[in-house]
Amino acid sequence: MNRSYGQGERLLQIIEMAYAASDDGEMVRSVFTALRELMSFASGVFMPVNPETLELQPGLCFDCSAADMETYLAHYAPLDPFVQQQPGPALLNRTMRFSDVITTGDVGRSEFSTFLRQVPYHHALGILTGLAQQPVAVFSVHRQRHERDFSADEQALLDCVGPHLARAIHLRRQVSDPTRRAETGILVFGSAGQALYLNAPAQRFLGTTPPAALCAALPTQGAAVIKLAWQYFRLSRVPWATTSLLCRFAVAEAANGVDQPQADAGPVERWSAAMRQRSAWGGATVVVLQPFQQRTDFVRRLEVFGLSPRQLEVATWALRGLANDKIADTICLAEQTVKDYLQEIYHRIGVGTRPALLAKVLGTSAIPAELGKRRR
């Protein structure tokens, strides 16, 4: 192994590579290549995490098969011991060995062993990188059966690099889309309405409001707009996907009610049985709470109706709650002209009132009382 550089100096260079890369693919390839100078591994995997759903997304395979990643995401992700146990969405930037999260015996009894027989590795280091308590991406490196397991020193290498990979990805996302939502609140509720998981943004958004209040406001279909303290939020549910890092909550709840014929069935067997009974996952619900960024969200949604620039401006201010006279003062128009514009906007969008306009633009009929009382 090339030791011409001191390990600390080379680590700093690898971190610089992460920030200097033009895209995630370039970053992953350069970082994995450079890491091989400090530790040996047969292959590596990078999978970004959707910040609005915590679902794993297709990423990059380093010296391994992309088809294996597709198979993993399509079926085996919820069975992965890393997803079932640690690292989970609440434990970020901490590298774990595969052998530390599940025993060899439990692997053999789990359905995940079927996947392991298809891929050319036996040992693994995995890290769920994150920023501001939000998961960003999964990185893992692998060794084959005839090779030794990873050491604590090698775990420490990924611990050093991981947080910087997350920050580099986040900075590139901000540059490519400056209007991208910075935070999304994500909650998981059990069948009885109890909160099983709240991420850090959800806790901040709720403040002193009990999580159960969101369950009560959640519509059966579509989305709702709710007000917490001084801010409005879009509240919606996310359907379960096998790629979700939150699957363990749904499967764990389903496993409690699985009929297992073997009296001595352990957690691995119950988990596998629950995984096969996807219909039972409906007992748990993923809820997403997104801050309503007024101007950005309104403009994006209004653009699809083909409004003129001036109509777009009037409609945006109307949806933000300004009365007609205030809109007139703000954009230097006569109040009657504002009213005329609003009638044209209503006609083009197919509504007759401000509450109906808001409902159409947001794609929901659930309008907070405060917004429903605005002047036409």
N, C-alpha and C positions, 0 to 999 in steps of 0.2 A: 504494500500500500504506500502511496506517495506521501512521505512525511517531511518534504522539503520546506513546507511552511509550518510555522507554529500553529497549533490547533486553534488558539484564540484568534490569531490574525486571519486564519482561513475562514473561521466562522463569521467574522466581521465582513469579509469579502462576499460570502454567500448571502448575508443579510442585505448588502448593497445590491447584489444581483436581483433580489426580490423587488426592491423599489425601482430599480432602473429598467426592468422589463417593460416592453410595450403592451403586453397582454398576458393573461394568465397562463396560456400555453407556453410562451417563451420563458416565463418565470419558473414554471414547474420543471421543464426540461433542463434549464440551466442549474437549478437548485439540486435536483436529483443527481445530475452528472457530477456536480462539485461535491455533494455529500459522499459520493463513493470514494473520494480521496481520504475521508475521515472514518468511514465505516463501510463494511461490505454488505451488499444486499443484492438479491437476484432480480427484484422487480419493485415497482412502486405504483401507487394509485393516488390520484387527486380527484375529489368530487366536491364541487361547490354546493353550498346549502342555500336554498331559496329563503331569503330573510323574512318573507311574508307568510310562509307556510311551514318552515323548517323541514322541507323535503329535500332529500339528496337529489342532485341533478347529474346527468352524464358529464364526465370530466375527461381526464387524460390518463391513459395507461402508459407506464414507462417500462418497456421491455416485458410487456404482458399483453394478453389478448383483449381487445375492445369487446369482443363477443362475450367474454366472461363477465365484464362489467354490465353489459345489457342483461345477462341472465341474473346477475346479482340484484340489480335494481328491479327487475320484473317480478322476482319471487323471493329471493333469499335474504334481502336486507332485514326484514323483521326478525329473522332467525339468527342473525349475526350476534354472537355474544357481546360484541362491542356495543351494539344498539340495544340489546336486551338489558344489559347491566351498566357497564361503564366503558368508555365515556359516554354520557348522555348529554342532553341539552343543558343541564344545570352544572356540568363539570367541564370547563373549557381550559385549553392550553396545558393539559396534563397528559403526557405520553403514557400509554399503557401497553404492556405486553399481552399478547393473546393468551399466553399460558397463565397469566395472573387473573384473568377474568373468567376462565372456565377450565375445569380439569380435563385431562385426557379421557377419562371415563365418561364424563358428561358429554363431551364432544361426540364420542362414539354412539351415544344414545339419542343424540339430537338429529333433527332433519338436516341441520346445517352441514353435517358430515358428508351428505351427498354432494353438496357444492364443493367441499374441500377435496373430494376425490377427483373433481374435474379440473382443478387448478394446480399449477406446479409449485405450490408453497405449503409450508407446514408451520413456520414461525412467523410472527408479525409484530410490528410496532404500529400503533395507531394513535393519532391525535386529532381531536376535534378543536380546531383553532377558532378563536373568537375575539371580538372587540366589544368593549362596553357591555359585557355579559350577553352578547348576541352571537350565536354560532355563525361562522363564515364559510368554513370548508373543512373537509376531512382529508388528511394526508396519512398514508401508510406505506411502510416498506416491508418486504418479505424475504424470507430465506427458505430454502428447500429442506426436506426431511433429513438429508445426510449432513446438513450444516448445523452448527451450534445455535442455541437460542440467543437472543439479543441480551446485552448486558445493561447494568444500571448506568454506566458511563454513556452508552449509546442512546439510552432513553433521554439522558440529559442533553445530548446534542439536539434532538428534536424539540425538547422543551425550550431550548434557546432560540431556535429558528422559528418555531410555530407561530408565536404571537406576531412576529414581523410579517410572516406570510399573510396572516389575516389583515393586518393593517395595510399592506401593499394592495391587496385585492380591494379593500374598502376605498382606498384613495383612487384607484383606477375607476371604480364604479362612480364615484363622485365626479370625476373629470368627464366621463362619457355621458353622464346624465345628472346635471347639477340639481334637477328638480326631484330626483329620486327620494322617496320617503326615507328619512334617517332611522326611524324606529317603527316597529309594529308590535303591538301587544298581542300575545298569543296565550290562550288559556285552554285547558282540557277539563271538561266536566264529566263526572261519572253518571251512571244511569239514574242515580237518586238526586242529581243536581249538585253534588259536592265537588268542590274544586280539587282536581288531582294535580294540576300543574299551572303555575303562572310564571311567565318570564319576567325579567326585571322591568321592561317598559310597561307591561300590564299592571304590575304592582304600583308603579309611579302614577299611571293614568288614573287608576282607581282611587288612590288616596285612602280616604276613610269609607268609601263606598264598598259594601260587601260584594264579593264576586257573584253571589246568588242574584243580585239585581240585574246582572247581564243576562242570566238565564231567563229571567222574567221578561226582559225586553227583546229577546232574540226571536225574530219571526220564523214561522215554519219554512218559508221560502224567501229567497231574495235577501235584502239587507235592510237595516234600520239605521236611522241617524239618532244618536242619543247625545245628551249633554252631561258632562262630568265637570263639576266646578264651573269654570268659565269657558271651557273648550268643548267643541263639538267633535264627535267621533263617528266613523262608519263602522257598524257592527254587523258581522256576517259569520257564517259557519263555513268550514272547509271540509270537503269530503275526504274520507280516509284514503290514503295511498300507501302502497307497500314501501315506497321510498321515504316515508316520513320518519324522522327521528323520534316522533312522539308515539309511534306504533306500540311501543312497549306498554303504554298506559291502556290502550284499547285491548291489546292481547292479554295483559295481566288481568284486567277486569273480566274479560270473557273466560279466562282460564279458571277463575273462581267458580264459574257455573258449569264447567265442562263435565259431562258424564264420563268418567274414566272407569272402564270395567276392572282394571287392575287395582286391587285395594292398596297396593304399595307403590302406586304411581308417584313419581317424584315431580318436582317443578319442571324439569326438562320435558318429560312426557306430556304434562298438562299444557305446557306452553305450545308444544308442537301441535297438539290436538286443537287448541284454541286458534292457532294460526290457520289451520285447515278450515275452520268454521268461520269464514269471513263475515257471514250474516250476523254473527253475534257481536261484531265490532260496533254495531249501531248503538250499543249501550253507552258508549263514550262519545263525546262530541268535542271537536276542535273549534274554538271560537277565535276570530281575529278582530282586533280593535285597532283601527287606523285613525290617526289624527286627521281631521279634515282640513287640508291646506287650501284655504278658500280660493285664492286667485288662481293658483296652479290647477287645482282640480276643476273649478268651474270652466276655465278657458278650454282645457282639454276636452271636456264633455260637450261644451257648446259648439266647438268647431265642427262637429259632425253634422250639425243642422244647417251649415252653409250660410251663417249670418255674415253680414257685412262687418267691417272693422268697427264702425260706429255702433251698430246693433250689438255686437259682441261686448263692447265696452259698457253699454247701458244694461245689458242683461247681467253682466258680471256684478256690477254695483247693486243691481236689484236683488240678486241672489245673496249678496253679502249683507242685505238687510237695510240698505239706505232707503229712506222715503224719497218720493219723486222730487220734492223741492231740493233735497240734499244732493241727489244725483245731478240735478240741473246746475247747482252751484259748483259741484266738483268738476264737471266736464264742460262747463261754460255753455249750457244750452238753456232755452226757455223751458219752464216746467211743462207746458203743453206739448212741446216737441218731445220731451221724455215720455209723456203719456202716449203720444202717437207711435213712438218707437216701440214701446212696450206692446201695444196692440198688434203691430206688425210681427214682433217676436212671438207673441202668443199664437198668432195665426200660423206662422211658419213652423213652429214646434208642435202645434196641435193641442194647446191648452188654453185655459181661460183666466187663471188666477196665478198669483205668485206661489202659493203652496203647491199647486198643480205643476207649475214650472219647475220648482225644486224637486218634486217627486220624479218628474220625467227626466231631468238632468242627472239625478243620482241613481235612477233606475230602481226606485223604491217608493212605495206608497206610505211608508212610515215616517211621518214628519213630526218633529218635536213641536209641542204647543207654542213655544216661544217663537219659532219660525212661522208657524201657521197663522199668526196674528198680524203679520206685516201688512202694510198698506198696499193695495193694488196699484 
